[in-house]
Amino acid sequence: MSSEYAAATLPTSDELELATLRQAYNELQEQKHALETRVQKSEERRRALMHILSDLNMLSRKLADQRKAMIHILADYEHDRSRLARQTERLDNSRRALMHILQDSHRSNLRLENSRKAMIHIMSDLRQTTEEVQRREQELREKQGQLVQAGKLATLGELTTGVAHELNNPLNNIGLFVGNAVDLIELGTADTEPERILHELHSAMQQVRKATEIISHLRTFGRAAPVSFESFEILQTIERAISLMQEQLRLRQIEVQLHFPPEAIFIFGNAIQIEQVFINLLTNARDALADVQRKVITITCEVEQDQVALRFCDTGPGIPAGMEQRIFDPFFTTKDVGAGTGLGLSITYGIIKDHQGTIMVENTCASCMQAGWEEAPGAGAHFVIYLPCIGQKPGGA
């Protein structure tokens, strides 16, 4: 009788299988819920990325509008330059007329009174012309400032693709690290492995700071701020310019070689404008190396007495013979039609001149070869910049 009772109370194999299936079903339901949650979060991250891409497209359109504005500014600049040339010619005519009047005054006392009156009128015109010239010079300086700002915005427009790639990397890493932290929390390891979660979050914060540095650099470079001069280190400025061009140079397999002395070299000026000079030269070198096999840009720095000598050399085809004196003229370019505005080197020349420096073109990079660098480029474009040096510090401090 007791054995029959025990057999009745034990669960049958079907009941055990049914319980196992229920437990497996519940586990599958939980896994399904977890997967749906992760899919929802992935969709939210994708939508956030789409918003970022939309903002980048909007920025590109704004930059295109700025380029159109730059063309109008340049047209106004050319118109003002023509008017200034006509008024300068008028000033020369007035001076010549004054000389004739002075000669006539010695020949005849009878014409003295008429000549004096004429001279008074001419001096009045001369004063008015001088005031007009001064006013035009002030307007030209303002136009030049607008031109420099427009050049910076045009440069940012060219760099948009590379910068978008640089921003995409930290954004992807942020999503990965935050996703790892979320997975660890969902798995219930927040209490058992808090250090691992903190490590993932700290890694995400590092990527946030990297993206912030890129955006801050772009905002600083593109900001239309008053030109102020201060002491800054030249190598850091070159490295910032290269960082903006890094992606474009990498995609074109262009190698950049830096040859700087161990001491930190300081100059007095505006770091943003000097960075724009370096970006213009790097852009020209990038375009010149498009159809050559050996793609190398060499940047050297030397201190010669109280001046800093910066040399930008490339292995491209070089400047065509007879055009060395024209490449700094506005609207002059050796590129194909539509490939350039012909303003980069003109803006570069004006910035270097404002910094009490000079820029010129050398036919050969003899200084690179004399320094004994094996990787010195051969025939190509060689730009030399001289800027006043205000000091050096050992060890790159």
C-alpha positions in Angstrom: 0.0 0.0 0.0 2.8 2.4 0.9 4.7 1.7 -2.4 1.5 2.5 -4.4 1.2 5.9 -2.5 4.8 6.8 -3.3 4.4 6.1 -6.9 1.3 8.3 -7.1 3.1 11.3 -5.5 6.2 11.2 -7.7 6.0 13.5 -10.9 5.8 11.6 -14.2 8.3 12.1 -17.0 5.7 14.2 -19.0 5.2 16.5 -16.1 9.0 17.0 -15.8 9.4 17.7 -19.5 6.5 20.2 -19.3 8.2 22.0 -16.4 11.5 22.1 -18.3 9.8 23.5 -21.3 8.1 26.2 -19.2 11.4 27.2 -17.7 13.1 27.3 -21.1 10.2 29.4 -22.5 10.5 31.8 -19.6 14.3 32.1 -20.3 13.6 32.7 -24.0 11.1 35.4 -23.1 13.7 37.1 -20.9 16.4 36.9 -23.7 13.9 38.2 -26.2 13.1 41.2 -24.0 16.9 41.9 -23.5 17.5 41.7 -27.3 14.5 44.0 -28.0 16.0 46.5 -25.5 19.4 46.4 -27.2 17.8 46.7 -30.6 15.9 49.8 -29.4 19.0 51.4 -28.1 20.9 50.7 -31.3 18.1 52.3 -33.2 18.4 55.4 -31.0 22.1 55.6 -31.6 21.5 55.3 -35.4 19.0 58.1 -35.3 21.5 60.3 -33.3 24.1 59.6 -36.0 21.6 60.6 -38.7 21.1 63.9 -36.9 24.8 64.5 -36.8 25.1 63.7 -40.5 22.2 66.2 -41.1 24.1 68.9 -39.2 27.2 68.2 -41.2 25.2 68.6 -44.4 23.8 71.9 -43.1 27.4 73.1 -42.3 28.5 72.2 -45.9 25.6 74.3 -47.3 26.6 77.2 -45.0 30.2 77.0 -46.1 29.0 77.1 -49.8 27.1 80.3 -49.0 30.2 81.7 -47.4 32.2 80.9 -50.5 29.6 82.8 -52.6 30.0 85.7 -50.2 33.7 85.5 -50.6 33.4 85.8 -54.4 31.3 89.0 -53.9 33.9 90.4 -51.5 36.6 89.7 -54.0 34.6 91.5 -56.8 34.2 94.5 -54.5 37.9 94.3 -53.7 38.8 94.4 -57.4 36.4 97.3 -58.0 37.9 99.3 -55.1 41.4 98.6 -56.4 40.5 99.9 -59.8 39.1 103.1 -58.3 42.2 103.5 -56.2 44.3 103.2 -59.3 42.3 105.9 -61.0 42.6 108.2 -58.1 46.3 107.5 -57.8 46.6 108.5 -61.5 44.7 111.6 -60.7 47.1 112.4 -57.9 50.1 112.0 -60.2 48.4 114.3 -62.7 47.9 116.9 -60.0 51.5 116.7 -59.0 52.7 117.1 -62.5 50.4 120.1 -62.9 51.8 121.6 -59.8 55.3 121.3 -61.1 54.3 123.1 -64.4 52.8 125.9 -62.3 55.9 126.3 -60.3 58.0 126.5 -63.5 55.7 129.1 -65.0 55.8 131.2 -61.8 59.6 131.7 -62.4 59.1 132.7 -66.0 56.4 135.3 -65.7 55.3 137.5 -62.8 52.2 138.4 -64.8 51.0 134.8 -64.5 51.9 134.6 -60.8 48.4 135.4 -59.5 46.6 133.0 -61.8 49.2 130.3 -61.1 48.8 130.8 -57.3 45.0 130.5 -57.6 45.4 127.4 -59.7 47.9 126.0 -57.2 45.4 126.6 -54.4 42.7 124.7 -56.3 45.2 121.9 -57.0 46.3 121.7 -53.3 42.6 121.5 -52.3 42.1 118.7 -54.8 45.3 117.1 -53.5 44.0 117.2 -49.9 40.7 115.7 -50.9 42.5 113.0 -52.9 44.8 112.2 -50.1 41.9 111.9 -47.7 40.1 109.7 -50.2 43.2 107.5 -50.6 43.5 107.2 -46.8 39.8 106.2 -46.6 40.2 103.7 -49.4 43.3 102.2 -47.7 41.3 101.7 -44.5 38.5 100.1 -46.6 41.1 97.9 -48.3 42.5 96.8 -44.9 38.9 95.9 -43.8 38.4 94.0 -47.1 41.6 92.2 -46.6 40.5 91.1 -43.1 37.2 89.8 -44.7 39.2 88.1 -47.4 41.4 86.3 -44.8 38.2 85.1 -42.9 36.6 84.0 -46.2 39.8 82.1 -47.0 39.6 80.3 -43.6 36.0 79.3 -44.2 36.9 78.1 -47.7 39.7 76.0 -46.2 37.3 74.6 -43.6 35.0 73.6 -46.5 37.7 71.6 -48.1 38.6 69.9 -44.8 35.0 69.0 -44.0 35.2 65.4 -45.2 38.4 64.6 -43.4 37.2 66.2 -40.2 33.9 64.2 -40.4 36.0 61.0 -40.6 38.0 62.1 -37.5 34.8 62.8 -35.6 33.2 59.5 -36.7 36.0 57.4 -35.0 35.5 58.8 -31.5 31.7 58.7 -31.9 31.9 55.0 -32.8 34.2 54.3 -29.9 31.8 56.2 -27.5 28.9 54.0 -28.7 31.0 50.9 -28.2 32.2 51.7 -24.7 28.8 52.9 -23.5 27.2 49.8 -25.1 29.7 47.6 -23.2 28.9 49.3 -19.9 25.1 49.0 -20.5 25.6 45.3 -21.3 27.5 44.8 -18.1 24.8 46.5 -16.0 22.1 44.5 -17.7 23.9 41.3 -16.9 23.9 42.3 -13.3 27.6 42.7 -12.8 27.4 46.3 -11.5 28.0 45.1 -7.9 30.5 42.3 -8.7 32.6 44.1 -11.4 32.2 47.9 -10.8 35.8 48.5 -11.9 35.2 47.1 -15.4 32.1 49.3 -15.9 34.1 52.4 -14.7 36.9 51.5 -17.1 34.4 51.4 -20.0 32.9 54.8 -19.0 36.3 56.4 -18.5 37.3 55.1 -22.0 34.1 56.7 -23.4 35.0 60.0 -21.7 38.4 60.0 -23.3 36.8 59.7 -26.7 34.4 62.5 -25.8 37.4 64.7 -24.9 39.1 63.8 -28.2 36.0 64.8 -30.2 35.7 68.0 -28.1 39.3 68.9 -28.9 38.7 68.5 -32.7 35.5 70.6 -32.6 37.2 73.3 -30.4 40.1 73.5 -32.9 37.8 74.0 -35.8 35.8 76.7 -33.9 39.0 78.5 -33.0 40.3 78.3 -36.6 37.1 79.5 -38.2 36.2 82.2 -35.6 36.2 85.8 -37.0 38.1 87.3 -34.1 40.2 90.5 -33.9 43.8 89.9 -34.9 45.9 89.9 -31.8 49.6 89.1 -31.7 51.3 87.1 -28.9 54.2 84.7 -28.4 53.6 81.1 -29.6 55.6 78.0 -30.4 56.0 77.4 -34.2 56.1 73.5 -34.1 52.8 73.2 -32.3 51.2 75.5 -34.9 52.5 73.3 -37.7 51.3 70.1 -36.0 47.8 71.6 -35.6 47.7 72.4 -39.3 48.9 68.9 -40.2 46.2 67.4 -37.9 43.5 69.2 -39.9 45.0 67.9 -43.1 45.8 64.4 -41.7 43.0 62.5 -43.3 43.4 64.1 -46.7 47.1 63.4 -46.7 46.5 59.8 -45.5 44.0 59.0 -48.2 46.4 60.3 -50.9 49.3 58.3 -49.3 51.4 61.5 -48.8 54.2 61.3 -46.2 55.0 64.4 -44.2 58.5 64.7 -42.7 59.4 67.3 -40.0 62.9 68.3 -39.4 63.0 70.7 -36.4 65.8 71.5 -33.9 65.4 70.0 -30.4 64.8 73.5 -29.0 61.3 75.0 -28.9 61.2 78.1 -31.3 58.9 81.0 -30.5 57.7 83.8 -32.7 55.5 86.8 -32.1 52.3 86.9 -34.1 48.8 85.5 -34.6 48.9 81.7 -34.4 45.6 81.2 -36.3 46.8 83.3 -39.3 50.2 81.5 -39.3 48.3 78.1 -39.2 46.3 79.3 -42.2 49.5 79.9 -44.0 50.7 76.4 -43.3 47.4 74.9 -44.4 47.5 76.8 -47.7 51.1 75.5 -48.4 50.1 72.0 -47.4 47.0 72.2 -49.7 49.1 73.3 -52.6 51.6 70.5 -52.0 48.8 68.0 -51.7 47.4 69.0 -55.1 50.9 69.1 -56.7 51.5 65.4 -55.6 48.3 64.0 -57.2 50.0 62.5 -60.3 53.5 61.6 -59.0 54.7 58.3 -57.6 56.9 59.5 -54.7 54.7 61.7 -52.5 56.7 63.4 -49.8 56.3 66.8 -48.1 59.3 67.9 -46.1 59.0 70.8 -43.6 62.3 72.1 -42.1 63.0 74.8 -39.6 66.2 76.5 -38.8 67.2 79.6 -36.8 69.4 82.0 -38.8 70.6 84.8 -36.6 67.4 86.4 -35.4 65.1 84.9 -37.9 63.2 81.6 -38.3 63.6 80.0 -41.7 60.8 77.6 -42.6 61.0 75.5 -45.8 58.1 73.6 -47.3 59.4 71.2 -50.0 57.5 68.6 -52.0 58.3 66.0 -54.7 55.8 67.4 -57.2 56.5 68.8 -60.7 57.5 72.2 -59.2 56.6 75.8 -60.3 56.7 76.3 -64.1 59.7 78.4 -65.2 59.0 82.1 -65.4 56.0 82.0 -63.0 57.9 82.3 -59.7 57.2 86.1 -59.5 53.5 85.7 -60.4 52.3 83.0 -58.1 51.7 85.4 -55.2 49.4 87.6 -57.4 45.7 87.5 -56.6 43.6 85.2 -58.9 46.8 83.7 -60.4 46.9 79.9 -60.3 48.7 77.1 -62.2 45.9 74.6 -61.5 43.2 73.5 -63.9 40.1 75.7 -64.4 37.8 75.3 -61.4 40.4 73.6 -59.2 41.4 76.8 -57.4 40.6 80.4 -56.8 44.2 81.7 -57.0 43.9 83.4 -53.6 45.7 81.0 -51.3 49.2 82.2 -51.9 48.1 85.8 -52.2 46.5 85.6 -48.7 49.6 83.8 -47.5 51.8 86.6 -48.8 49.7 89.2 -47.1 49.7 87.4 -43.7 53.5 86.9 -43.8 54.0 90.6 -44.7 51.8 91.6 -41.8 54.1 89.5 -39.5 57.2 91.4 -40.7 58.4 88.4 -42.6 59.0 87.3 -46.2 58.1 84.4 -48.4 59.8 83.3 -51.6 60.2 80.4 -54.0 63.4 78.5 -54.5 64.2 76.5 -57.6 66.0 73.8 -55.6 65.9 72.7 -52.0 69.7 73.0 -51.5 69.3 73.6 -47.8 67.6 70.2 -47.4 70.4 68.4 -49.2 73.1 70.2 -47.3 71.6 69.2 -44.0 72.2 65.6 -45.0 68.6 64.3 -44.9 68.4 61.2 -47.1 64.7 61.6 -47.6 65.0 65.2 -48.9 62.6 65.6 -51.9 64.0 66.2 -55.4 62.7 68.7 -57.9 59.5 70.3 -56.8 58.1 73.4 -55.2 60.2 74.8 -52.4 58.7 77.7 -50.4 60.9 79.6 -47.9 59.4 81.7 -45.1 61.4 84.0 -42.9 59.8 85.3 -39.7 61.4 87.2 -36.7 62.4 84.8 -33.9 61.9 86.0 -30.3 63.5 83.1 -28.5 64.2 79.5 -28.0 63.7 77.1 -25.1 65.6 73.8 -24.7 63.9 70.4 -24.7 60.7 71.6 -26.5 59.5 73.2 -23.2 
